[in-house]
Amino acid sequence: MFALTWKTSERKFKVRVDRSIRIRMSDGIHLDADIFRPNSEGKFPALVSAHPYSKEGQTEPVKVNSTSGVVPHPGEERTRGSLEAGDPYFFARHGYAHVVVNLRGTGLSEGFFELLGKKEVTDVCEVIDWTANQSWCNGNIGMFGVSYFAMIQYMVAARNPPHLKCIFAPWGTTDLYRDMFYHGGTLAWRWLLGWADTSFVYGNVRPMSWTEKEWGKEKRDSAAQSLSKQPDIEAIPELVNVLKSPDEKFNPYKIDVLLNQFDSAYWEERRASLKDIKVPAYLGADWGIYRSHLPAAFRNWENISSQKRMIIGPPAYLDRPLYQLQYESLRWFDRWLKGVENGVENEPPIRLFVMGTGGWKEAENWPLPQTRWTPFYLHEYGLLSEREHWPNEGSDSFFDSPWSRGYLEYLSPQLVEDTEVIGPIVANIYASTTGDEILWNLRLFEQSVDEKRKILTGGWLKGSHRALDKVRSKPWQPFHPHDKAEPLEPNTPYEFNIAIVPTGNLFRAGTRIGLRISCSDYDSASSLASIGSGHLLHQYPTRITVYHNEDQPSHLLLPITAGNILGTYISGGKPYV
């Protein structure tokens, strides 16, 4: 592909495929890899992609049906978005070797699976060194892939193995605790179980137990039995079954997550030291995956100081991850692995798809410099407005119990102007409960003129985890350490600073901005909505009161990047036409 100033390596090679190559690790364990490379003499740069899944499900072609779209092959691991290694044939045809390797304890690789553990990261560093020393490699290595493929990239890049020259790692979580398993401190149990039961089975995953290794079997099993009796856990039979059978099938992995309810050493071991990454890094996600990979894109942008680019796409997972970005990734590799002066480092480093426009915005930094964080206050009668509170305003309440999962909703007036909202969001809510816990579960949505709703993003916070790290927090981005529980005093008001995952949307004139406050999941039925869903529910009946008055000014802090110059009109004002 080429243009006057935009070009990539030519497609000119046939492909050689070497299956089930055994790569020996320093401790004697062998990893299983498939290698795709140009069927030609000479040395080529190489890409390394590491994963715990079925290798056949990662690299075989996708069958396309002209009437119904993509159809999986019989026996294929999963459809479409699960092919997270991209297309290795594409890179081989353009002059790259592509090594797709199963992590230890998965597929045909030996050993036991450690879920981003230290040994797993060491293995990939050794695979990079092994690849660089093959007769067909010129010693320049990049890494490639999304989701788990991307998560391991950040861990490896933080170690800076000498032959690693760049990574291409969009759609990659870098804080498993906050982004995937414990949103705001609340367990996303359905994702915990579903990921293993739909992915690990096809990948022949044999997990080891970190908690057994670190705590000892007796302490681990005792902690599991104790946890199984907690009411919020006990209400989920699937979780109880896991806790009662800690060594069965994929349960060692699940047990580790369940027993590490706070941000502990377990999670720290699986968190990349982003500040140590020295190689060029390509970051990103899409607006739809706000319960897994999206928060990491902005964390990575803030903390990685090397050459970097970030793309945030529309809320739709890619047909074959990185297929849509194959030429973008090829330019990235051409620049950093082949030394092609294609100017990629001189282009605007951030590209954001703006929902509601069908188009893109380019930027130099994040958050956007033109951002005006504007408070929208919660008012009586479900009003959301920039106007501060009236004297003697009061509160709203809802019940949260196993029999009635209530909620509150607040809507702005119809917008007079097209209003662009791009950036991090926070809901500062003053509230009390008749119990000792609140499992906040918020959604920001757009309501159209005909009252149809589009959920944009969400936020979570376990009330007992409300403590702030004031050094790491910003007015628009609270940071909770999640290192202890501080139960709430019944009927006592507290301020809760609830981070809402960033979004990028143009609210057209006539639409409304909406906030739903509840303690349970609320989402439209879509494949993206299922990722990270299924949070624990509080099993004690409680009445929750949200205050909105002069002294307890509950509000939503929105990043306005364009429009809303005059603000909303409580009186229902509309522009003349």
MODA-V211215 format. One record per residue. SS is DSSP state (helix for helix, strand for strand, loop for the rest). PHI is phi in degrees with one decimal (none if undefined). D_LAST is the distance of its C-alpha to the last C-alpha in whole Angstrom. Layout:
# MODA-V211215
ss:phi:d_last
SS:PHI:D_LAST
SS:PHI:D_LAST
This chain:
# MODA-V211215
ss:phi:d_last
loop:none:46
strand:-156.2:46
loop:-141.8:43
loop:-61.8:44
loop:-127.3:44
loop:-133.7:44
strand:-147.7:47
loop:-133.7:49
loop:-56.3:52
loop:-73.9:53
loop:-89.5:54
loop:-145.1:58
loop:-112.3:60
loop:-77.6:61
strand:-113.4:61
strand:-106.1:64
strand:-120.1:64
strand:-112.9:67
strand:-93.6:67
strand:51.0:68
strand:-78.3:69
strand:-93.3:71
strand:-112.2:70
strand:-83.0:72
loop:-90.0:71
loop:-65.1:73
loop:-95.5:74
loop:95.0:75
loop:-70.3:73
strand:-108.4:71
strand:-101.1:68
strand:-102.1:67
strand:-137.5:64
strand:-106.4:63
strand:-122.6:63
strand:-114.5:61
strand:-151.6:62
strand:-60.1:62
loop:-84.7:65
loop:-155.4:67
loop:-69.3:69
loop:115.7:68
loop:-111.2:66
strand:-131.4:62
strand:-66.2:60
strand:-130.4:59
strand:-112.5:57
strand:-116.3:58
strand:-127.3:56
strand:-119.1:57
strand:-157.9:57
loop:-107.8:58
loop:-102.3:57
loop:-66.4:59
helix:-69.3:59
helix:-64.4:59
helix:-71.9:55
helix:-93.8:54
helix:-121.3:55
loop:-78.9:56
loop:-64.8:53
loop:-93.7:50
strand:-82.6:51
strand:-112.1:47
strand:-106.0:47
loop:-66.2:45
loop:-103.5:43
loop:-118.3:43
strand:90.7:43
strand:-80.0:45
strand:-123.9:48
loop:-73.2:51
loop:-65.2:55
loop:-57.1:57
loop:83.4:58
loop:-65.2:55
loop:-53.3:55
loop:-151.5:51
loop:-91.7:48
helix:46.4:46
helix:-63.1:45
helix:-78.9:49
loop:-81.6:50
loop:-89.8:49
loop:-88.5:52
loop:74.4:50
loop:-117.2:51
helix:-64.4:55
helix:-64.4:56
helix:-58.4:53
helix:-68.5:54
helix:-62.6:57
helix:-65.2:56
loop:-100.5:55
loop:95.6:58
strand:-129.8:58
strand:-85.0:60
strand:-131.6:58
strand:-100.1:60
strand:-108.0:59
strand:-119.8:61
strand:-80.5:62
loop:-67.2:62
loop:-59.4:65
loop:79.3:66
loop:-136.7:63
loop:54.9:64
loop:-94.6:67
loop:-75.6:67
loop:-82.7:70
loop:89.3:70
loop:-127.0:67
strand:-74.5:64
loop:-119.6:62
loop:46.6:59
loop:61.3:58
loop:-73.6:61
helix:-58.6:63
helix:-66.6:66
helix:-62.9:63
helix:-66.5:61
helix:-59.5:65
helix:-55.9:65
helix:-66.8:62
helix:-59.9:63
helix:-71.3:67
helix:-64.7:65
helix:-62.0:63
helix:-64.0:67
helix:-60.3:68
helix:-62.9:66
helix:-61.4:66
loop:-98.5:70
loop:-78.5:70
loop:-63.7:71
loop:-95.6:68
strand:-112.9:65
strand:-90.8:65
strand:94.7:65
strand:-96.0:61
strand:-121.0:59
strand:-119.2:56
strand:-121.1:54
strand:-153.0:52
loop:131.2:50
loop:-117.3:47
loop:58.4:48
helix:-57.9:51
helix:-56.6:52
helix:-80.1:50
helix:-57.9:51
helix:-70.3:54
helix:-60.0:53
helix:-64.3:52
helix:-63.3:56
helix:-70.0:58
helix:-61.3:56
loop:-65.8:57
loop:-88.5:60
loop:51.8:60
loop:-58.9:62
loop:-59.6:64
loop:-87.6:63
strand:-78.0:59
strand:-108.1:57
strand:-170.1:53
strand:-130.6:51
strand:-125.3:48
loop:-135.8:47
loop:-73.5:44
loop:56.8:43
loop:-138.8:46
loop:-64.2:47
loop:-123.8:49
loop:-146.2:49
helix:-58.8:50
helix:-64.0:50
helix:-78.6:47
helix:-89.2:45
helix:-126.7:47
helix:-103.6:49
strand:-130.3:49
strand:-68.1:45
loop:60.8:45
loop:94.5:49
strand:-98.4:48
strand:-65.4:50
strand:-92.3:48
helix:-68.2:51
helix:-65.8:49
helix:-68.5:49
helix:-54.4:52
helix:-77.8:54
helix:-65.8:52
helix:-60.4:52
helix:-68.4:56
helix:-74.6:56
helix:-107.1:54
helix:-114.7:55
helix:-68.1:58
loop:-62.8:60
loop:-76.5:59
loop:-92.7:60
loop:50.5:63
loop:-81.7:62
loop:-119.6:65
strand:-76.9:64
loop:-100.3:66
loop:-103.2:66
helix:-64.8:65
helix:-66.7:66
helix:-66.2:69
helix:-65.9:70
helix:-86.2:69
helix:-101.0:70
loop:94.8:73
helix:-63.1:73
helix:-63.2:74
helix:-66.9:71
helix:-60.9:68
helix:-66.4:69
helix:-66.1:70
helix:-64.6:66
helix:-64.9:65
helix:-65.1:67
helix:-64.1:66
helix:-63.8:62
loop:-63.8:62
loop:-97.0:63
loop:-68.9:60
helix:-55.0:58
helix:-66.7:54
helix:-79.8:56
helix:-60.1:59
loop:-74.1:56
loop:-111.5:55
helix:-55.4:58
helix:-61.8:58
helix:-71.6:58
helix:-60.9:61
helix:-61.7:63
helix:-63.3:62
helix:-66.5:63
helix:-85.6:67
loop:-132.7:67
loop:-65.8:66
loop:-102.9:68
loop:-80.8:67
loop:48.1:65
loop:-93.9:62
helix:-64.1:63
helix:-55.9:64
helix:-64.9:60
helix:-65.7:59
helix:-60.0:61
helix:-57.4:61
helix:-66.8:57
helix:-65.4:58
helix:-81.1:60
loop:-103.9:58
loop:-76.4:56
loop:-110.8:55
loop:-74.8:55
loop:-109.1:58
helix:-60.7:61
helix:-58.1:60
helix:-74.4:56
helix:-62.4:57
helix:-63.2:59
loop:-102.6:56
loop:-115.3:54
loop:-67.9:54
loop:-83.3:55
helix:-60.0:52
helix:-65.1:53
helix:-88.4:56
loop:-73.1:54
loop:-108.9:55
loop:-88.1:54
strand:-57.5:50
strand:-132.1:48
strand:-101.7:45
strand:-113.5:43
strand:148.2:40
strand:-173.6:39
strand:-135.5:36
loop:-64.1:33
loop:-77.0:34
loop:-97.4:38
loop:-78.2:37
loop:-102.7:41
loop:-147.9:43
loop:-87.4:42
helix:-60.7:39
helix:-57.1:40
helix:-66.2:43
helix:-56.4:41
helix:-77.9:40
helix:-62.1:43
helix:-64.0:45
helix:-59.8:43
helix:-68.9:43
helix:-105.0:47
loop:-89.5:48
loop:-102.9:49
loop:-76.9:50
loop:-55.9:48
strand:-151.8:45
strand:-137.0:42
strand:-138.9:40
strand:-127.9:37
strand:-119.0:35
strand:-94.1:34
loop:-64.8:32
loop:-76.1:33
loop:-151.5:35
loop:-68.9:39
loop:-70.0:40
loop:-52.4:42
loop:-130.4:45
loop:-43.9:45
loop:75.1:45
loop:-63.9:45
loop:-64.4:41
loop:-103.3:42
helix:-64.1:45
helix:-74.9:45
helix:-62.3:43
helix:-67.5:46
helix:-63.1:49
helix:-60.8:47
helix:-59.0:48
helix:-71.2:51
helix:-56.3:52
helix:-69.7:51
helix:-97.5:53
helix:-107.6:56
loop:-109.1:57
loop:73.6:56
loop:-72.4:53
loop:-81.5:52
loop:-98.0:48
loop:75.4:46
helix:-61.1:45
helix:-77.0:45
helix:-96.9:43
loop:-83.9:40
loop:-52.0:37
loop:-76.6:39
strand:-124.7:36
strand:-127.9:34
strand:-123.0:31
strand:-76.5:29
strand:-102.2:26
strand:-61.2:25
loop:92.4:22
loop:-119.2:22
loop:73.9:25
strand:-131.9:26
strand:-118.1:28
strand:-126.2:28
strand:-102.5:32
strand:-149.8:33
loop:-99.0:36
loop:-155.0:37
loop:-135.0:36
loop:-62.5:34
loop:-64.3:32
loop:-59.6:32
loop:-84.4:29
loop:-64.4:29
strand:-115.6:28
strand:-73.8:29
strand:-115.7:27
strand:-76.0:29
strand:-109.6:27
strand:-84.4:29
strand:-82.4:30
loop:-125.4:30
helix:-63.0:31
helix:63.1:29
helix:71.5:29
strand:-89.3:26
strand:-116.3:26
strand:-149.8:24
loop:-69.4:25
loop:-66.2:26
loop:-70.3:30
loop:-74.6:32
loop:-76.6:32
loop:-59.3:36
loop:66.7:38
loop:-64.8:36
loop:-124.2:38
strand:-160.8:38
strand:-131.5:37
strand:-132.9:40
strand:-149.6:41
strand:-93.0:44
strand:-128.9:45
strand:-152.8:48
loop:-59.9:50
loop:-104.8:49
strand:-153.1:45
strand:-93.7:43
loop:-80.2:40
strand:-165.8:37
strand:-124.4:34
strand:-132.6:31
strand:-130.1:28
strand:-125.7:24
loop:-73.4:22
loop:-61.7:18
loop:-59.3:15
loop:-68.6:15
loop:-81.7:12
loop:-119.0:13
loop:-59.6:15
strand:-128.3:18
strand:-96.5:21
strand:-120.6:25
strand:-137.4:28
strand:140.7:31
strand:-71.7:34
strand:-132.1:33
strand:-139.8:35
strand:-107.1:35
strand:-99.8:37
strand:-113.1:38
strand:-96.9:40
strand:-157.2:42
strand:-138.3:46
strand:-141.6:47
loop:-79.0:50
loop:-106.3:52
loop:-121.5:53
loop:-152.4:50
loop:-134.4:47
strand:-105.6:45
strand:-61.9:42
strand:-146.8:40
strand:-107.9:36
strand:-134.4:33
strand:-98.5:29
strand:-140.0:27
strand:-109.5:23
strand:-111.9:22
loop:-75.9:19
loop:-59.8:16
loop:-92.6:19
loop:69.5:22
loop:-83.6:24
strand:-114.1:25
strand:-128.2:26
strand:-73.7:29
strand:-102.9:29
strand:-166.3:32
strand:-148.4:35
strand:-149.6:38
strand:-141.7:41
strand:-162.3:44
strand:-79.3:47
helix:-56.3:47
helix:-72.9:51
helix:-105.7:50
loop:-70.6:47
loop:-56.1:50
loop:-106.1:48
loop:-88.7:49
loop:-69.5:48
loop:-73.6:49
loop:-88.0:47
loop:-83.5:44
strand:-122.8:41
loop:-55.2:38
loop:-102.0:36
strand:-152.2:39
loop:-67.9:42
loop:-124.1:45
loop:-104.4:47
loop:-70.5:51
loop:52.9:52
loop:-107.6:55
loop:-163.8:56
loop:-109.9:55
loop:-122.6:55
loop:-54.9:54
loop:-79.1:52
loop:-81.5:54
loop:-55.0:53
loop:63.3:50
loop:-112.6:50
loop:-70.0:46
strand:-132.6:46
strand:-96.5:43
strand:-116.0:42
strand:-100.7:41
strand:-106.2:39
strand:-70.5:38
strand:-109.7:35
strand:-57.7:36
strand:-53.1:33
strand:-139.5:30
strand:-145.2:28
strand:-145.4:24
strand:-99.0:21
strand:-84.1:19
loop:-72.5:15
loop:-54.0:12
loop:100.2:13
loop:-86.0:17
strand:-125.3:19
strand:-94.1:22
strand:-124.9:26
strand:-129.2:29
strand:-108.1:32
strand:-113.5:35
strand:-153.1:38
loop:-125.5:42
loop:-149.1:42
loop:-66.7:40
loop:-148.0:37
loop:-152.1:35
loop:-71.3:34
loop:-80.3:37
loop:-145.6:37
helix:-63.7:40
helix:-67.1:38
helix:-65.3:38
helix:-78.3:42
loop:-73.3:43
loop:78.6:44
loop:-91.2:43
loop:77.7:46
strand:-84.4:46
loop:-59.3:49
loop:-116.2:48
loop:-73.7:50
loop:-97.5:53
loop:-93.5:53
loop:-64.2:51
strand:-139.7:49
strand:-113.3:46
strand:-109.0:44
strand:-115.9:42
strand:-105.7:39
strand:-96.3:39
strand:-145.5:36
loop:-154.1:36
loop:-57.8:37
loop:-89.4:40
loop:-130.6:39
strand:-81.5:36
loop:-57.4:35
strand:-157.0:32
strand:-106.5:31
strand:-97.6:31
strand:-105.3:28
strand:-85.7:28
strand:-85.0:25
strand:-111.5:25
strand:-165.4:21
loop:79.1:18
loop:54.9:18
loop:-66.2:18
loop:-93.4:17
loop:87.4:18
loop:-85.7:17
loop:-116.5:17
loop:-60.4:20
loop:-73.2:18
loop:87.9:15
loop:-59.5:12
loop:-130.1:9
loop:-68.4:6
loop:-68.8:4
loop:-128.5:0
